[in-house]
């Protein structure tokens, strides 16, 4: 996996956030420190100028005072000025008449002499080196009442003091930066844990992998899937759903003949579907199954709608769209397989009985009869299979007939195929499932009617079956030689739950009639007591 291993995505996000935050914090702190240092230097210069101006004015009132009085006054002022390290007054004879350091009072000033010819304001500030070391000083000129220059005043702040203030500022910003970084680390970790909780306890890489797998699964399924949130806004629709709803079709035009935006049309179709089928599920919280709907493009759908809940609260809903055509094909295949198995089981039982007959003939020495019997049943079997397979080109329907022929043989009923039977799938569009259900129920009903007459073994037991098709029409006939249907119950034959065979029955004929009528056809019968019954199913019209 190496560097591409996605198991550390959350930690990578956390590291990137930390790096960005720390770098941003440091840059802001450095910038703030630089700005504050520069502002402090400007403030120092302004303070020195204000101090020099103040002392100049005070000295103007005390220039006639004694040195002791001047010293006392200036010491009091210097004690109150915490931002000024040195105050010095020098006369025109370069004598220090006052200095914060009293040892220098009365001594000669041998430092830089100010040049007030280029500073018309009478004061200015510059950096210099004095007896106390590197310093920042402000010079202010002193004039007598007649405007004559009589000396200057210096307000001084040592560079050592200025560096001390700068160090304090930098230390303050450094402390704030460290505190901010610690807080940001704690916030990042809390955010990381919150992110993991929002991802249901999964790491982002696992969540990403699950999402990709889910996408592949949802897009590869043949069933359509549409998911909405609690506000019924479509959040997901796979390709199968869009295809079933007719989304993405190129031949879409807006009003005025202009080509419409396909994405907008798709969204409209999805929202219309969601409003029609999912809004009720969101309101009630109850799932709905087996909703039948036909789309604009003629696709017959079977729709299941299921609410999505989180902690008992509805957070959305999902609709599953099944193509009924595909389901019908699958059911037809399963029905065909079922009847093939039934046919094989019945044939196996029938052949076992025939083998017992052959074995008995051989044991009693009737070899010629055994040979004749074998030849006879082989011919009958081949003829029956050949007739069904040649006449019926629907495998499920053919398998049903073969199975029922075998069952009739077990019941000692002669199964007769009506002459000229014909079923062509190309001539009718009846689903195999419907054919199997209708024919199967009628044949079973006929066999049951003849099995009820076991007491009268002299009567011929025969079932005649016929199926005929021509373009757009289908006819199925089933005739038996049973006991017939009594006059008093003929009106109830197709009634749900009615049966002469005991409780829990009476569904087959009811279901058959419902199915025939749903296909636009009719079912009728004729019956005569002790003679038999004939059923006839006709389908024709737009459906077939």
N, C-alpha and C positions, 0 to 999 in steps of 0.2 A: 504494500500500500504506500509506504514511504511518505513523502511530503503531500501526496495527493489524498492521504487518509483523511476522511471527513469527520472522524470521531472527535476532533479538537476544534470544530468550528466555533462552538460557543466560547471556548477559551481564546481562540484567535480574535473573535469579536471583542472580547474583554480586553485583550492585550492592545488591540488597535485603538480602542476607546481610551485606555490609560495613556498610551503614547501621545495621542492627540491632545488629551486634556492636560497632561504634564507639560508638553512642549508649549501649548497655549498659555498655561499658567506661568511658566518660566519667562516666556517672552513678554507677557503682560507685566510681570513683576520687575524684570530688568528695565523695561520701558518706563514703568512707574518710578523706579528708583532713580533712573537718569533724569527724568523730569523733576522729581523732588529735589535732587542734588542741585540741578541748575536753578530751580526756584529758590533754594536755600541760599545759593551764592548771590542771587539778585537781592534777596531779602537782607543778607548781610551788608551789601553795598548800600542799600537804602537806609538801613539802620545806622550805619556809620555816618552817612551824610546827614541824617536827622540829628544824630548826637552832636556832630561837629557844628551844625547850625545852632543848636540849643546852647552849647557851651560858648559859642561866639557871642550870642546875645547876652548871656549871663556875664561874660567877661567884660562886655561893653559897659555894664553897670558897675563892675567892681575893679576896673583898671586903675582907679585911684586908691583902692584899698591896700592894706599891708599884705605882705606875702603870707603871713600867718593866717589872716582872715581868708585870703584867696585859697590857701591850701586846705583850710578846714571846709570851705564851701565845696571845692572841687572834689575832695575826698568823699563827701556825702553824696555828691552826684554820681561819682564812679561806683560807689557801693550799690546804688540802685540800678545801675546799668549792667545787667548780667551778660549782655551780649557784646560788651566792649571790654577788651583786656587792658588797654593802655590809653591814657589821655595825656597829651603833652602840649604845653604852650611855650612858644619860642619867640623872643623879641627880635628886633632888627640887628641887635648885637650878637645874634646866635646864642644867646644865653637862655637856658631852660628856666623860665620863671615858675613853671609848675610841671611836675611829672608824677604819674601814678606811683612810680618807684621814687620815694623821697630822697634816696641817695644821689639821684641824678639832678635834683633841683639845684640850680646855680651853676651847673656845669655847662660846658660849651657843646652845642649841637654840631656834630660833624657829619651828619647824614645828608641825604638828598634835599636840596632846596627846591621848594615848589616854584613853578613858573605860571604865574597868574595872568601873564600877558596873552596866553592862548586860551584861557578859560575865563571868559568874561563874567561868568556867574559868580566868580570868587571862590569856588570850591570844585574839587574833583577827586576821584578815587583811583588808586592804582596799587599794584603789588610791588613790594620792595623788601629789602632785608635791613633789619635794624639790630640794636643790641640784644633784643630778645629772640632773634632768628627771623625766618621768613614770615611775612605778615601782609595783611591787606589794610591799607591806610587811606583815610580821607583827609585832604588838606583843606583848610578854610582860612581865608585871609582876614586879618584884623585891621580895622581903620579907626582913626580918632574921629572926634566930632567934626574936624575940618576935612575929613576924607583922605587923610594921609595914611599911608601904609605903615603900620607899627609892629607887624609880626604875623604869625600864623599859628593855627591850632591843628593838632593831629589827633584824630580818633582812630585807634588801631585795634584790629582783631588778629591774633596770631593764627598762622596757618595750622598749627597743631590743634587749636581749638576748633577750627573749621573742619579738619579731618575727623576729629572726634564726633562732631555732629553728623558728618557724612557716614561714618561707621555705624552710628546709631540708626540712621535712616536705612542703610543697607541691611543691618541686622533685623530691623523691624520688617522690612519687605521679605527677607529670607525666612523669618519665622512665619509670616503670613502665608508664604508660598508653600512651606513644608506642611503647615496645618491644612491648607487647601488641597494639597496632593493627598494627604491622609484621608480627608473627608471624601475626595473624589474616588479613591480606591474603595472605600467602604460603599459608596453609592454604586460603583460599577459592579461590585460583587453582589449587592442587593438586586441590581438590575438583571444580572446574569441568572440569579436564582429565580427571580420573578419570570424571566423569559422561559426558563426551563419548566416552571409550573404552568405557564400559558401553553406550552407545547406538550401538556399532559404527562410531564415527567420524562419525556424523551429528549435526547440530545438533538440539536438541529440537524445533524447529519442523518440520524436515524429517521427523523421526521421527513427530511427531504427524500430519503430512499423510499420510505413508505408511500409518500405522495406520488413518486414516479411509478412505483409498482401499481398503486391504485389507478393512476391515469391509464397505464397500459391495460390493466384488467377491464376497466370501464369502457375503454375505447375498442377493445377487442371482442366484447360480447355482442351477440346478435340482437339482444333485447335493448330497447331504448331506455335511457335513464335521464330524468329531469329532476333536479333538486332546487328547492326554493328556500329562502330564509323565512323568518317569522312574519315579515312584511309581504310575503308572497312575491318577492323579487327573485327572478331566475338567477341562480348562482352557478349552475352547471347543467350542461346538456351534451351528451355524447353524440358521436357521429350517427349512430343508429337512430337515435331519437330525432335528430335533424332530418335524416332521410325519410323517416316515417311521417313527419309533419310537413314534408315538402319544402324544407328550408334549403337554401343554397341553390335553388333552381335559377337558371340563367334567364328564362323567359318571364321576367317580372318587370312590368312597366307601371310607372306612376301615372297620375292624371295628366292629360295633355300630351301623352305619347312619350314623355321623358322616361329614361331608364332609372328605375328606383335603386336606392342603395341596398345591396343584398344583405349587409349586416343589419341594417335597420329593419328590413322585412323579416329577417330571421328572428330578431328580438321581439318584434310585434307578434309573430306566430307563437313563439314560446310563451309570451306573457298572456296571450289569449287562451292558450291551453292551460296554463297555470291557474288563471282566474276561473276557468270553467270546471276544472277537476280537483284542484288542490286547495282552493279557498275554503271549501266546506270542511275539509280535513283539518286545516289550521284552526278553524273556529271550534269544532267539536272535539278534536283530538282522537277521533275514531277512524280506524283504517277502513278502507273500502276496497273490495276485491271483485274481479270479474266484470268490470264495466266494459261494455261493448260499444265501440265507436268506429265509424268509417271516416277516413280523412278525405280531403279534397281530391287527392290523387287516386282515390279508390282503394286504399290499403285498409283492410279490416283489422282493427286493433282490439286487443284484450288488455285492459288497463287495471293495474293494482296501485292504490294510493295509500302510503303509510306515513304517519306522523313521526317526526324525529324529536325526541325529548331529552333534555339535560336536567338532571335533578328534579324530574317531575314536571318541568316547564317546557312547553312546546317551543322549540327553537327553529323549526322548519318542517319540511315534508318532502317526500321522494315519490315520484311516479315511475312505475315500471311499465314499459310499453312492449307488449308481445304481439308479434305478427301472427294473426290467427291462421293465415295460410300455411305458415311453417308448422304450427301446432297440428293443423289438420293432417298435413303430410306425415308427421311423426305418428299421430294416432292411427292413420291408415296403415303405416308400416307395422306398428305394434299389433293392430288387429289382424293383419295378414299373417304375422308370425304366430299369433295365438291360435288362429284357426288351422294353420299348418300343423302345429303341435297337437291340437285336438284331433286332426285328421290322422296323424301318424299314430296317436294313441288308440284311436278307434280301429284303424286298420290293423294295428298290432294285435288287439284283442280278437278281431275278426279272423285274422290269419291263424291265431293260436287255436281257435275253434276248428278251423278247416284242417289244420295239421292233426288234430285229434281224430277227425273223421278219416283222414288218409291213413293214420296209424292203425285205426281199428280195421279198415278194409284190408290192409296188408296182413294184420295179425290173423284174420279169419281166412286168409288165402284168396281174397277177391282182388287179384292183381289187375285184372282188366278193368274192373270198376274203379279202382284207385287211379289208374292211368286216365280213364275217361273223366273222372271227377276233377283231376288236376288240370286237364286240358280245358275243361268247361269253365272252371273258375278263373283261369288265366285269361281266357277269351273275354269273359264278362268284365274282368278288372280292366283289361286294356281298352275295351270298348268304352267303358264308363269314363276313364281318365281321358281318353282321346276325345270323346264327345265334349266333355267340359272344357278342356284346354283349347279345343278348336273353336268352340262357340263363344267363350268368355275371355276377353283379352285383359280383364282386370284381375291381377294376381290375388288380391285380398278376397274378392268376390268368388273367384274360382276355388281358392283354398277353403272357403266356407262351404261351398257346395260339396266338395270332395269329402270334407269332414262330416257333413250331415248325411251323405250317402252311406258312409261307413257306420254312422250311428243308427241309421234306419235298419241296416243289415243286422246290427246287434239286437234291435227291438223286434226283429222278425217282420219287418215292414218292407214291402217292395217299393223301392224309390224309382220312379219313372220320370225321365226327362222328356218333356213334351217335344214332339217332332218340330224341327225347324227353329229351336231356340237360338237366340242371337243377342249378344251384348257387345257393342262397340263403344269404347270410351270416347272416340272421336265424334260420335253422334249425340252424346248427352254429356252434361257437365255436373252430374250428381256426384257428391263426395263419396268415396269408398266407404267411409264410416257409416253414412246414411244407408247405402245399399246393404251392407252387412247387417245393420240393426234391423231394417225392415224385413229382409228375406229370412234372417235368422229367427226372429220372433214368430213369423208366420209358420215356418217349418217346425219349430219347437212346439208351437201350439197345436199343429196338426198331429205330430207324433204323440203328444200327450193325450189328445182326443182318442186316438186308436189304442193307446195303452190302457185306457179305461175299459176296453171291451175284451179283456183277456178271458172272461168267462165263456165267451162265444167264439171258440177257436175255429168254427166252421166258416165264418165270414172271411172274405178276402181282405187282407190289410194292405192297402196300397196308397202311396202318396205320389201325386203327380205335380211336378214343378215346371213352370215355364217362365222365360224372360225374353222379351223382344224389344228391340230398339229400332228407331228410324230417326233421321235428323230432327231433333227437338222433341222427341216423344219416347216414353218408356212405359212398358207394361209388364207387371209381375203377377203371375197367377199361381195359387197353391190350392190343390184339391186333395181332400182325404176321404177315406171311406169309414170315418168314425161314426159315432152315435148321432151326430147332428146336434144342432143347437135348439133347445126347447123354445117354443113360441113365446112363453112368458118372460124369458130373460134376454131375448134378442136385442131389446132396446138398451140393455145395460152392458153389452159386450165391451164397449170402449170406455166404460165408466172407471175412473181411477179407484183402485182398491177392491173392485168387484171381481170375484173368481169363484168357480165351482170346485177349486182344488184345495180349499182350506184357507186359513188365515195367513196373513203376511204375503199374499200373492196379489194379482190383479194390477200389475204395473206394466207388463209387457205390451199388451194390446193398446192400453192408454197411451203409452210412450210412442208406439208405432203410429197411431193416428195423429198425435201431435206433430211428430216428425214429418209425416206425409203432408199434412196441411201447411206446415212451415215452408215446405218446398213448393207450395202452390198446387199440390195434387189432391187426389181423392182416393179413399179406400172404401170398398163395399164388399158385401158377402151374400151368398145364397146358401141356404141350409135346408135339409129335409131329414126328418127324424129317421134313424136307422139306415139312412142311405149315405149321408156324408155332408161335408161343407166345402164350399169353394170361396176363397178370398181373392180379390182382384185390386191391384194398386195401379193407378194411372198418374203419370207425371207428364206434363207438357206445358208449353208456354215459355215465358221469358227466362225462367231459371234454367231449364234444361236445354 
